[in-house]
Amino acid sequence: MKKSIFLILLTTLVIASGCTVVRQGEIGVKRKLGKLNDQSIQPGAIVYNPLLTRIIKLPVRTVNLEINANLPSKEGLNVGAVISILYRIKPENAPSIIENIGTEYEQVVITSVFRSASADVCSRFYAKDMHTAQRSTIESEITRQMSRLLGNRGFDIEAVLLKTIQLPEGLARAVEEKLEAEQDAQRMEFLLQREKLEAQRKLVEAEGTRDAQKIISEGLSKQILQWQTIEAFKKLSESPNSKVIITSGNSPLLMNEIEGN
C-alpha cells in the first residue's frame, strides 16, 4: 500500500515538473536530448518530458540594458556615462541565438559590441559634444553600428541613449561658462534688436510729425490767415462780455475780459 502511494506521488511529481508556461513577451525553445528544435514555442502552456526535454525561455519584448562606461573623446579624455541600450530578440532567431551564443548573450555580444562601437564613435567627437546637441548624433551613430553588427545575429537594436554624462570637472565648468556666455550674447542681441526697432519707430513717428507740420505750413496761405482773422473778429464782436483788444487790423490780441452785468 505504501509503495503504491509512493509511486503515485512520484508520477504526479514527474508530470507536474513537465509542465511550464511561456508568457506573453517570451519565446520558448525546446531542447531534447541536447538537440535544439528549430521551431520556437509560442506563448501558452507546454507539457513535456522533464527527463528528456528542457524548455528554454527568452524574452522577445524590448529590454533595457543599462551600462556604466567611460567613453573616450577626441581630445583623449574619458567621459563617464550611464547608457541605456534598448533591444529585443527577433523571435525567429531564438533557436540560433541559444545554439551559437547561449543565454548569456548580453555579456557575450551586446555589451562587447556596444563598447567597441561607442569607443569608435565617441573618439570622433569632443567631450563637450556629448553634453550638447551633438549627443543625439552620437546616439544614432552608435545605434547604427550596433545594428549592423548584431542585426543578422537576431538582435534588433532599437536605441542607444546616453542618459547621464559626467564630464571632467574643469571641462564641465568650461562648458557651463560657454553656455552662459552664449545665453548672455543672445540676450544682448535681443536687447539690441529691441532698441533698433524702437529707434525705427521713433524715426517713423518724427517723420510723420514733420510731414504733418509741412502740410499745415504749406496750407496756411496769406489769404487763409486773413480770413481766419476776420472770423476771429466776428466771434469777438458777437460776445456779450466787454473786452479790451489791441490789434493792428491783421490779428486780434485779447488783453483782458470783463464779465457783463
C-alpha positions in Angstrom: 0.0 0.0 0.0 2.7 2.5 0.9 4.7 1.5 -2.2 1.6 2.3 -4.4 1.1 5.7 -2.8 4.8 6.5 -3.2 4.6 5.6 -7.0 1.5 7.7 -7.4 3.2 10.7 -5.7 6.3 10.2 -7.8 4.3 10.0 -11.0 2.4 13.1 -10.1 5.6 15.0 -9.3 7.1 14.0 -12.6 4.1 15.1 -14.6 3.9 18.4 -12.6 7.6 19.1 -13.3 6.9 18.5 -17.0 4.5 21.5 -17.3 5.5 25.1 -17.9 4.0 28.3 -19.3 5.6 30.5 -21.9 4.3 34.0 -21.0 3.5 37.0 -23.2 6.7 38.7 -24.3 8.6 35.4 -24.2 9.5 32.7 -26.7 10.3 29.1 -25.9 12.9 26.8 -27.4 12.8 23.0 -26.8 16.0 21.1 -26.2 15.5 17.3 -26.4 18.5 15.1 -25.6 20.8 18.0 -26.1 19.4 18.9 -29.5 17.6 22.1 -30.2 14.3 22.2 -32.0 14.3 24.7 -34.8 10.7 25.7 -34.2 10.1 28.3 -31.5 7.3 27.7 -28.9 4.7 30.5 -28.8 3.2 31.8 -25.5 1.0 29.2 -23.7 1.1 26.1 -21.6 3.6 23.4 -22.6 3.7 19.8 -21.4 7.0 17.9 -21.9 9.1 15.1 -20.5 11.4 16.6 -18.0 13.7 13.6 -18.1 14.5 14.1 -21.8 13.5 17.7 -22.6 14.1 21.2 -21.4 12.2 24.3 -22.4 14.5 27.4 -22.6 12.7 30.8 -22.5 14.0 34.0 -24.0 12.4 37.5 -23.8 11.3 38.9 -27.1 9.9 42.2 -25.6 12.0 45.3 -25.5 14.7 45.0 -22.9 16.6 48.0 -21.3 20.2 47.0 -20.7 21.9 49.7 -18.6 25.7 50.1 -18.7 28.2 52.3 -16.9 31.1 53.1 -19.2 33.9 55.6 -19.7 33.7 57.0 -23.2 36.9 58.2 -24.9 36.7 61.7 -26.5 38.6 63.2 -29.5 40.9 65.1 -27.2 41.8 62.0 -25.2 39.6 62.5 -22.2 37.4 59.8 -20.5 33.8 60.8 -20.1 31.8 58.9 -17.5 28.4 57.9 -18.8 25.3 55.8 -17.9 23.9 54.3 -21.1 20.7 52.5 -21.8 20.6 50.0 -24.7 17.1 49.3 -25.9 17.0 46.0 -27.8 14.8 43.0 -28.4 15.3 39.4 -29.8 13.8 38.5 -33.1 11.5 35.5 -32.3 12.5 33.6 -35.4 16.2 33.8 -34.3 15.8 32.5 -30.8 17.0 28.9 -31.5 20.0 30.2 -33.4 20.9 32.6 -30.5 20.8 29.8 -28.0 22.8 27.5 -30.2 25.5 29.9 -31.3 25.7 32.4 -28.4 23.9 30.9 -25.4 21.6 32.5 -22.8 24.3 34.9 -21.6 24.1 36.9 -24.9 24.0 40.3 -23.1 27.6 39.8 -21.8 28.8 37.8 -24.7 27.8 40.0 -27.6 25.6 43.0 -26.8 27.9 44.6 -24.2 31.0 43.8 -26.1 29.7 45.2 -29.4 28.5 48.3 -27.6 31.9 49.1 -26.0 33.6 48.7 -29.4 31.0 50.8 -31.3 30.9 53.5 -28.6 34.7 53.8 -28.5 34.8 54.1 -32.3 32.1 56.8 -32.5 32.9 58.9 -29.4 36.6 59.1 -30.3 35.4 61.3 -33.3 33.7 63.8 -31.1 34.9 66.3 -28.4 33.9 65.6 -24.8 31.7 68.8 -24.8 29.7 67.4 -27.8 28.4 64.6 -25.5 26.8 67.3 -23.4 25.3 69.4 -26.2 23.1 68.9 -29.2 25.6 66.5 -30.7 24.5 63.9 -28.2 21.7 62.7 -30.5 24.1 62.3 -33.4 26.4 60.2 -31.2 23.5 58.0 -30.0 22.2 57.5 -33.6 25.7 56.6 -34.9 26.3 54.0 -32.1 22.8 52.5 -32.7 23.6 52.2 -36.5 26.9 50.5 -35.9 25.4 48.0 -33.4 22.5 47.2 -35.7 24.9 46.5 -38.5 26.9 44.0 -36.3 24.0 42.4 -34.4 21.1 42.6 -36.8 22.0 39.4 -38.7 22.5 37.6 -35.4 18.9 38.0 -34.3 19.0 41.3 -32.3 17.1 44.4 -33.1 18.9 47.4 -31.5 16.1 50.0 -31.1 18.1 52.8 -29.5 21.2 53.7 -27.5 20.6 56.5 -25.0 23.3 58.5 -23.2 21.3 59.1 -20.0 23.9 60.6 -17.7 27.2 62.3 -18.8 29.8 63.2 -16.3 32.4 65.5 -17.8 35.8 66.1 -16.1 35.4 68.9 -13.5 37.5 71.5 -15.4 35.8 70.8 -18.7 32.3 70.8 -17.2 32.9 74.3 -15.7 34.2 75.5 -19.1 31.1 74.1 -20.9 28.8 75.8 -18.4 30.7 79.1 -18.8 30.4 78.9 -22.5 26.7 78.2 -22.4 26.2 81.1 -20.0 28.2 83.3 -22.4 26.1 82.2 -25.3 22.9 82.9 -23.4 24.2 86.4 -22.5 25.1 87.0 -26.1 21.6 86.0 -27.2 20.1 88.2 -24.5 22.2 91.2 -25.7 21.3 90.6 -29.3 17.6 90.6 -28.3 18.1 93.9 -26.4 19.9 95.5 -29.4 17.2 94.3 -31.7 14.5 95.8 -29.4 16.4 99.1 -29.3 16.8 99.1 -33.0 13.1 98.6 -33.5 12.3 101.4 -31.0 14.6 103.7 -32.9 12.9 102.9 -36.1 9.5 103.6 -34.5 10.6 107.0 -33.2 12.1 107.8 -36.7 8.8 107.0 -38.3 6.9 109.0 -35.7 9.2 112.0 -36.2 8.9 111.8 -40.0 5.1 111.7 -39.6 5.1 114.8 -37.4 7.4 116.6 -39.8 5.2 115.8 -42.8 2.1 116.9 -40.9 3.7 120.2 -40.0 4.9 120.7 -43.5 1.4 120.1 -44.9 0.0 122.6 -42.4 2.6 125.2 -43.1 2.1 124.9 -46.8 -1.7 125.2 -46.4 -1.5 128.4 -44.4 -1.5 131.0 -47.2 -1.9 134.8 -46.6 -5.5 134.7 -47.8 -6.4 131.9 -45.3 -4.8 133.8 -42.4 -6.7 136.9 -43.3 -9.9 135.0 -43.5 -9.2 133.4 -40.1 -8.5 136.9 -38.6 -11.9 138.1 -39.9 -13.6 135.1 -38.4 -11.9 135.8 -35.0 -13.0 139.5 -35.0 -16.5 138.3 -35.9 -16.7 135.9 -33.0 -15.4 138.6 -30.6 -18.0 141.1 -31.7 -20.7 138.6 -31.0 -19.6 138.0 -27.4 -21.8 139.7 -24.7 -18.7 140.4 -22.5 -16.7 143.6 -22.5 -13.1 143.1 -23.8 -10.1 145.3 -24.5 -8.5 144.3 -27.8 -5.3 145.6 -29.2 -4.9 144.9 -32.9 -3.0 146.0 -35.9 -6.0 145.2 -38.1 -4.5 141.9 -39.1 -4.9 139.8 -35.9 -6.6 140.4 -32.6 -4.8 140.3 -29.2 -7.1 139.8 -26.2 -5.8 141.7 -23.1 -8.5 141.1 -20.5 -12.1 140.1 -20.1 -14.8 141.9 -18.1 -17.9 140.0 -17.1 -21.1 141.8 -18.1 -23.7 142.7 -15.6 
